[in-house]
Amino acid sequence: MLIPARLYFATDRLRLSKDDPAWGYARALQTRSSDGFLRQAAARDLIGDFQPWATPFIVALIGEYIVEILEDIAAGLTPEMTLALAAFIAENPAYWRTTKRRVMSYWEAYYRHGGYDMPVMHVTLMEEASCWSRVKRHMLRYWNVGHRYDRGNVMHRSYRRDEYIGFKLIDRLDRAVVGQV
């Protein structure tokens, strides 16, 4: 199965209601949106009305960097969903290994040390404010869901490895896979 990396939607043109049979499929595709807020809303809908065909889209979200989506997945995991995810993972071990590497990589880059809340180096004090402003503007546009407002120089908090939700999801699903084998 191939899942798109990113899709760009004109969300105002989607004219589906929850009663429409295509609605769930549209929401699954929206989990691949370039807009993190749309991805999160679509993920919540897929999790809230879980269908086994949506499993690959949920597993794909586990390998992403938006911690709020990972928290939504962890909060919404039911025994039925856990079994479906574990079955998908058992059938696609290479994809699961890639997903786990992505979780590790994003944690290392963005959450281990709090991301870009570290001081900007090798610039003068006058340049630092301008440089940080440009970096922050870019990050606020593309980065972490839930942090669209200015919080000073702190974009998101640091997580120890044992408290990062991405690793907790991996451990939970790895245990489910072992329980199935």
Summary of the structure (lengths in Angstrom):
residues: 181
radius of gyration: 18.0
end to end distance: 22.1
largest distance: 59.7
contacts: 486
relative contact order: 0.13
helix: 65%
strand: 1%
